[in-house]
Amino acid sequence: MLAILLHRRRTGGTAVGTGTLLAMAGASGGAVVGGLLLLLLG
């Protein structure tokens, strides 16, 4: 995954790479928070 982002950054797709990274971080963060909430509530 990181290799893809680095390659895109090299090819000039910095905005695309950053957007993808932020989207992935947000999705994984939401999954982690959701999992913790399920554990706490369950």
C-alpha positions as CSV (number, residue, x, y, z in Angstrom):
1,M,0.0,0.0,0.0
2,L,2.7,2.5,0.9
3,A,4.6,1.6,-2.2
4,I,1.5,2.6,-4.3
5,L,1.2,5.9,-2.4
6,L,4.9,6.7,-2.8
7,H,4.8,5.8,-6.5
8,R,1.7,8.1,-7.0
9,R,3.5,10.9,-5.2
10,R,6.5,10.5,-7.5
11,T,4.3,10.6,-10.6
12,G,2.8,13.9,-9.5
13,G,-0.5,12.5,-8.0
14,T,0.1,14.0,-4.6
15,A,-3.5,15.1,-4.0
16,V,-4.7,11.7,-5.1
17,G,-2.2,9.9,-2.8
18,T,-3.0,12.1,0.1
19,G,-6.8,11.7,-0.4
20,T,-6.4,8.0,-0.6
21,L,-4.3,7.9,2.6
22,L,-6.8,10.1,4.5
23,A,-9.7,7.9,3.3
24,M,-7.9,4.7,4.4
25,A,-6.9,6.2,7.7
26,G,-10.5,7.4,8.3
27,A,-12.0,4.0,7.3
28,S,-9.5,2.0,9.5
29,G,-10.0,4.5,12.4
30,G,-13.8,4.1,12.2
31,A,-13.4,0.4,12.1
32,V,-11.2,0.4,15.2
33,V,-13.5,2.8,17.1
34,G,-16.5,0.7,16.0
35,G,-14.8,-2.5,17.2
36,L,-14.0,-0.9,20.6
37,L,-17.5,0.3,21.0
38,L,-18.9,-3.2,20.2
39,L,-16.5,-4.7,22.8
40,L,-17.4,-2.2,25.4
41,L,-21.1,-2.4,24.8
42,G,-21.1,-6.1,24.3
